[in-house]
Amino acid sequence: MAFGQGVSGAKTVKAPAPPPPLVKIGDKLEPGTYSMVMDATWYGLPPVRDGWVYYRIGRDVFRVDYLTLEVLENVTAQAGRNWP
């Protein structure tokens, strides 16, 4: 962490930059790399449909095409408070 003098003379702390995301929208997942979410409704997510499923990737949950494993959308904000 970097320390410096603020305007008032108080020391300030700069937070480190957040880590880059593990995946981006449009990326294709490697089979077996991440965990599929099996009970989406338990986590407050809409039921899966139309050929897509949910995957846990890091601390986030993504909507992913079941056949191609293409990342479609980050839906972490839609998950309930009980999402890990």
Secondary structure, DSSP 4 states (H G I P E B T S, - for coil): -EEEE-TTS-EEEEPPPPPPPS--TT-BPPTTSSEEPS-GGGGTPPPP-TTEEEEEETTEEEEEETTT-BEEEE-GGGS-TT--
